[in-house]
Amino acid sequence: MKLEVFNINTVDNFTLDDRELSTSMYLTDSYVNKSLEVNESSSDFVYSNQFQDEPFVVFLVILKCLIMLFIILAAIFGNLLVIVSVMRHRKLRVITNYFVVSLAFADMLVAIWAMCFNFSVEITNGKWLFGYFMCDVWNSLDVYFSTASILHLCCISVDRYYAIVQPLDYPLIMTTGKLGIMLAVVWCSPALVSFLPIFMGWYTTQDHMDFRKRFPKVCSFTVNKVYAVISSSVSFWIPGVIMLYMYYRIYVEADRQERMLYRSKVAALLLDKHLQINGIMGEVMRERQSIQMQPMASSKMKRERKAARTLGIIMSAFLACWLPFFLWYIITALCGPSCPSPPPVVAAVFWVGYFNSALNPLIYAYFNRDFRAAFRKTLDSCCRLSSCFLPQSTHRVRLVSLRYSLTRTPTTTMRITIRRGRSVEM
């Protein structure tokens, strides 16, 4: 199918293949219902939806916008909570958590710069409102921060590998200097596959450059095969293989330690049984095992099982979010125009990948007991701070499902809990 597009100011017409539109990354409504039209008031090429007044389509658009807004807000505030919690609590200021804080900062920038621009394209039916130059800026920032986020996940896997597999050598391996070098590489290397090739025009073909000049209000990101292979390898495939290998080694080590503990426990029980039969030191050995071996073994095995379960969640979330996008990315780039992608599919793989930035605070922070306690304290401080801005005049507050009790500590601090059905004078 080919669309004939006419320019009002000149009688020239261009022939536009719909496959060029369907492979654009940021056209998100069904390309079957889209056509390029001429805006008679501004002589601009815009998109229109032939069925935009149907109630079901309106419902889908509203639902899509709500889901995208939820992902954006969850990514911004979730990662901001991680950063603030580490800044406020000295106990969390360890080398491992510096990677987590840097990851949270990268994910927050993904939400601010990549998701927000993408959301603006979604709600304008694929129309780019910010000009030709800002299109390159957006594409560069999108690639840069998404790559930085994935590289942070790779660094965290390396850090946890040394912490679990080589715990005695970990303080010597992960020093402050090496931490700084790893973070510098993570933040600088994505520029080599984002800003440099995009602004130099190395990422795409000459036909696509001509298309962008003709239609500046379409911000598409069509890449050539060489750039697709290099950028996907740096952004996903190489870090993904490293993460899989590191977490596999961690899982093997955790399983080995658990089996060793189980064997030592069984051996100790057999030895105790043998000593009891022979009447030698049975009571002494039994007391020592009950005091030392059993609690240590059970607690250690619980920690290893929890670590293995957390690793499974980490890798499952990472692969579920990013694998569909990079499979689509490399397949469409290598296949070319013969593999058109419906814009709803493109939007789905993009936002599922973005969703990983909202999941990372939950996975890497909430599963940690110290982070959970820090989150509660930070949120409690925010609630107390917000209550300071409430009016100080006397008023009555009806409290239905809470508890009330008033106790005064030896200092001037007052602690208030709320009791069912009471009214509180403030």
C-alpha positions in Angstrom: 0.0 0.0 0.0 1.3 3.4 -0.9 0.0 6.8 0.2 0.1 9.8 -2.1 0.9 12.9 0.0 0.4 16.4 -1.5 1.9 19.6 -0.4 -0.4 22.6 -0.5 2.3 25.2 -1.2 3.7 23.2 -4.2 2.0 20.8 -6.5 4.6 18.2 -5.8 3.6 14.9 -4.4 5.6 12.2 -2.6 5.0 8.5 -2.6 5.2 7.2 0.9 5.2 3.4 1.5 3.3 2.5 4.6 6.0 0.0 5.6 8.2 2.9 6.3 5.6 4.2 8.8 4.9 0.8 10.4 8.6 0.2 11.2 8.9 3.5 13.0 9.6 3.0 16.7 7.3 5.6 18.0 4.1 5.3 15.9 1.8 3.6 18.3 -1.7 3.5 17.1 -2.8 0.9 14.5 -1.3 1.8 11.2 -4.3 0.2 9.4 -6.5 3.1 10.7 -3.9 5.8 10.0 -3.3 7.9 7.0 -1.1 10.9 6.3 -3.2 14.0 5.8 -2.6 17.6 5.1 -3.4 20.1 7.8 -4.9 22.9 5.8 -4.3 25.5 8.5 -0.6 24.9 8.8 0.4 22.8 5.8 1.8 20.2 8.1 1.6 16.5 7.7 -0.3 15.0 10.6 -1.8 11.7 11.5 -5.5 11.1 12.0 -7.4 8.1 13.2 -10.4 7.2 11.2 -12.2 5.6 14.2 -11.1 8.0 16.9 -14.7 8.7 18.0 -15.6 5.1 18.7 -16.2 4.5 22.5 -14.1 1.4 22.6 -11.1 3.2 20.9 -11.4 6.1 23.4 -11.5 3.6 26.3 -8.3 1.9 25.0 -6.5 5.3 24.6 -7.5 6.3 28.1 -6.4 2.9 29.5 -3.1 3.2 27.6 -2.4 6.6 29.0 -3.2 5.6 32.5 -0.8 2.6 32.3 2.0 4.8 31.0 1.4 7.4 33.6 1.5 4.8 36.3 4.8 3.4 35.0 6.3 6.9 34.8 5.3 7.9 38.3 6.3 4.5 39.8 9.7 4.8 38.2 10.3 8.4 39.4 9.1 8.1 43.0 10.3 4.6 43.6 13.8 5.4 42.6 13.7 8.7 44.3 12.7 6.9 47.5 15.8 4.6 47.2 18.1 7.6 46.7 16.7 9.5 49.7 16.7 6.5 51.9 20.4 5.8 51.4 21.2 9.5 51.9 19.4 9.7 55.2 20.5 6.4 56.7 24.2 5.8 57.4 23.7 2.1 57.8 23.0 1.8 54.0 26.1 3.6 52.9 28.1 0.5 51.9 29.8 -0.2 48.6 27.1 -2.5 47.2 24.4 0.1 47.7 26.3 2.7 45.8 25.6 0.6 42.7 21.9 0.5 43.7 21.8 4.3 44.2 23.4 4.9 40.8 21.0 2.4 39.2 18.1 4.3 40.8 19.4 7.6 39.4 19.7 6.1 35.9 16.2 4.6 36.1 14.8 7.9 37.3 16.4 9.7 34.3 14.9 7.0 32.0 11.5 8.0 33.3 12.0 11.7 33.0 13.7 11.9 29.6 12.8 8.8 27.7 9.3 7.9 29.0 7.9 11.4 29.1 8.8 12.2 25.5 7.5 8.8 24.4 4.3 9.5 26.3 3.9 12.8 24.5 4.1 11.0 21.1 1.5 8.5 22.3 -1.1 11.1 23.2 -0.6 13.0 20.0 -1.2 10.1 17.7 2.4 9.8 16.7 3.1 13.5 16.1 6.4 14.9 17.2 6.0 18.4 18.7 9.6 19.4 19.5 11.4 19.8 16.3 14.1 18.0 14.3 17.0 18.6 16.7 15.1 17.5 19.8 14.2 14.3 18.0 17.9 13.4 17.9 18.3 14.5 21.5 15.4 12.2 22.6 16.6 9.2 20.7 20.1 9.7 22.2 18.8 10.1 25.8 16.6 7.1 25.4 19.4 4.8 24.2 21.9 6.4 26.7 19.9 6.0 29.9 18.4 2.6 29.0 21.9 1.3 28.3 23.2 2.8 31.5 20.4 1.1 33.5 21.2 -2.3 32.0 24.9 -1.9 32.6 24.2 -1.1 36.3 22.4 -4.4 36.6 25.5 -6.1 35.1 27.7 -4.4 37.7 25.4 -5.4 40.5 25.7 -9.0 39.4 29.5 -8.8 39.4 29.5 -7.3 42.8 27.2 -9.9 44.3 29.2 -12.7 42.6 32.4 -11.6 44.5 30.4 -11.0 47.7 29.0 -14.6 47.7 31.5 -16.7 45.9 34.7 -15.0 47.3 33.5 -13.4 50.6 37.0 -13.3 52.2 38.5 -11.5 49.2 35.6 -9.2 48.6 37.0 -6.3 50.6 40.2 -6.5 48.6 38.5 -6.8 45.3 35.7 -4.2 45.5 37.6 -1.2 46.8 36.4 2.4 46.6 38.7 3.0 43.6 37.4 0.1 41.6 33.9 1.2 42.5 34.6 4.6 41.0 36.1 3.1 37.8 33.1 0.8 37.3 30.6 3.6 37.7 32.6 5.8 35.4 32.6 3.1 32.7 28.9 2.5 33.2 28.1 6.2 32.8 30.5 7.0 29.9 30.3 4.0 27.7 26.6 4.4 26.7 27.5 7.7 24.9 29.5 5.6 22.3 26.3 4.0 21.1 23.9 6.9 21.6 25.0 10.5 21.2 28.0 9.9 18.9 26.4 7.7 16.2 23.0 9.5 16.3 24.3 13.0 16.0 26.9 11.9 13.4 24.2 10.1 11.4 25.9 6.8 11.5 23.0 4.9 13.0 20.6 5.0 10.0 20.4 5.1 6.2 20.3 8.0 3.8 16.7 7.2 2.8 15.7 7.6 6.4 17.5 10.9 6.7 15.7 12.2 3.7 12.4 10.9 5.1 13.0 12.8 8.4 13.8 16.0 6.5 10.5 15.7 4.5 8.5 14.9 7.6 10.0 16.7 10.6 6.9 15.9 12.7 7.6 12.2 12.6 10.3 11.3 15.1 11.2 7.7 14.0 14.3 5.8 14.8 15.1 3.5 11.9 18.6 2.0 12.3 20.9 0.2 9.8 22.1 -3.3 10.4 25.6 -2.5 11.6 24.3 -0.1 14.3 21.6 -2.5 15.3 24.0 -5.3 16.0 26.6 -3.1 17.8 24.1 -1.2 19.9 22.1 -4.2 20.9 25.3 -6.1 21.8 26.6 -3.3 24.0 23.2 -2.5 25.5 21.8 -5.9 26.1 23.4 -9.1 24.8 26.8 -8.8 26.3 25.6 -7.5 29.7 22.8 -10.1 29.7 25.3 -13.0 29.1 27.5 -11.7 31.9 24.5 -11.5 34.3 23.4 -15.0 33.4 26.9 -16.4 34.0 27.4 -14.5 37.3 24.0 -15.5 38.7 24.5 -19.1 37.6 27.8 -19.2 39.4 26.1 -17.6 42.5 23.3 -20.2 42.4 25.8 -23.0 42.0 27.8 -21.7 45.0 24.7 -21.3 47.1 23.7 -24.8 46.3 27.2 -26.1 47.1 27.2 -24.4 50.5 23.8 -25.7 51.3 24.8 -29.3 50.5 28.0 -28.9 52.5 26.1 -27.7 55.6 23.6 -30.5 55.2 26.4 -33.1 55.0 28.2 -31.6 58.0 25.0 -31.7 60.0 24.3 -35.3 59.0 27.9 -36.3 59.8 27.7 -34.6 63.2 24.5 -36.5 64.0 26.0 -39.8 62.9 29.1 -39.2 65.0 26.9 -38.4 68.0 24.9 -41.5 67.5 28.1 -43.6 67.3 29.4 -42.0 70.5 26.1 -42.7 72.2 26.2 -46.3 71.3 29.7 -46.7 72.6 28.9 -44.6 75.7 31.6 -42.0 74.9 30.9 -38.3 75.3 27.4 -38.6 73.9 25.9 -36.0 76.2 28.6 -33.5 75.6 28.4 -33.8 71.8 24.6 -33.6 71.8 24.7 -30.3 73.8 27.4 -28.8 71.5 25.4 -29.7 68.4 22.1 -28.4 69.8 23.8 -25.1 70.7 26.0 -24.5 67.7 25.4 -26.7 64.6 21.7 -26.7 64.3 20.9 -23.0 64.6 23.9 -22.1 62.4 23.0 -24.6 59.7 19.3 -23.7 59.6 19.9 -20.0 59.5 22.6 -20.4 56.8 20.4 -22.6 54.6 17.6 -20.1 54.9 19.8 -17.3 53.7 21.0 -19.3 50.8 17.5 -20.3 49.7 16.4 -16.7 50.0 19.4 -15.6 47.9 18.6 -18.2 45.2 15.0 -17.2 45.1 15.9 -13.5 44.8 18.3 -14.3 42.0 15.5 -16.0 40.1 13.2 -13.0 40.5 16.0 -10.7 39.3 16.8 -12.6 36.2 13.1 -13.3 35.4 12.2 -9.6 35.6 15.2 -8.5 33.6 14.6 -11.0 30.8 10.8 -10.6 30.8 11.2 -6.8 30.4 14.1 -6.4 28.0 14.3 -9.6 25.9 11.1 -8.9 23.9 12.3 -5.4 22.9 15.8 -6.5 21.8 14.5 -9.5 19.9 12.1 -7.2 18.1 14.9 -4.6 17.6 17.4 -6.9 16.0 14.9 -8.9 14.0 13.3 -5.8 12.4 16.7 -4.2 11.7 18.1 -7.3 10.0 14.9 -8.2 8.2 14.3 -4.7 6.9 11.1 -3.5 5.1 9.9 -7.1 4.6 9.2 -7.3 8.4 6.8 -4.4 9.2 5.8 -4.0 12.8 2.3 -2.8 13.9 2.7 0.3 16.0 0.8 -1.3 19.0 3.4 -4.0 19.1 6.2 -1.4 19.0 4.6 0.5 21.9 4.2 -2.7 23.9 7.8 -3.8 23.6 9.0 -0.3 24.4 6.9 0.2 27.6 7.5 -3.3 28.9 11.2 -2.5 28.7 10.6 0.8 30.4 8.7 -1.0 33.2 12.0 -2.6 34.3 13.0 0.8 35.6 10.0 0.8 37.8 10.6 -2.7 39.0 14.3 -2.3 39.9 13.6 -0.4 43.2 11.3 -3.2 44.3 13.7 -6.0 43.3 17.0 -4.6 44.4 15.9 -2.6 47.4 12.6 -3.9 48.9 13.9 -7.5 49.2 16.6 -6.1 51.5 15.5 -5.9 55.2 17.6 -2.7 55.8 16.0 -1.0 52.8 12.5 -1.9 54.0 13.2 -0.3 57.4 14.7 2.7 55.7 11.7 3.1 53.4 9.3 3.0 56.4 11.3 5.7 58.2 11.6 7.9 55.1 7.9 7.7 54.3 7.1 8.3 58.0 9.3 11.4 57.9 7.6 12.6 54.8 4.2 12.2 56.4 5.3 14.2 59.5 6.7 16.9 57.3 3.5 17.2 55.3 1.5 17.4 58.6 3.5 20.5 59.5 1.9 22.4 56.6 -1.6 21.6 57.8 -3.6 24.5 59.5 -2.9 24.8 63.2 -6.4 26.0 64.2 -8.6 23.9 66.5 -10.6 21.4 64.6 -12.2 18.0 65.1 -11.2 15.0 63.1 -13.5 12.0 62.9 -11.4 8.8 62.9 -13.3 5.7 61.9 -11.0 2.7 61.6 -7.9 3.7 63.5 -6.7 3.5 67.1 -6.1 6.4 69.4 -3.9 6.6 72.4 -2.0 9.5 73.7 1.3 8.9 75.5 4.0 11.4 76.4 7.6 10.5 76.4 10.1 11.9 79.0 11.2 14.4 76.4 8.9 16.9 74.7 8.1 14.5 71.9 4.5 13.4 71.7 3.5 10.1 70.2 -0.1 9.7 69.0 -1.9 6.5 68.0 -5.5 6.4 67.0 -8.3 4.3 68.5 -11.5 3.2 66.8 -14.4 5.5 66.9 -12.8 8.3 68.8 -12.7 12.0 68.0 -9.5 13.9 68.5 -9.2 17.5 69.5 -6.2 19.2 67.9 
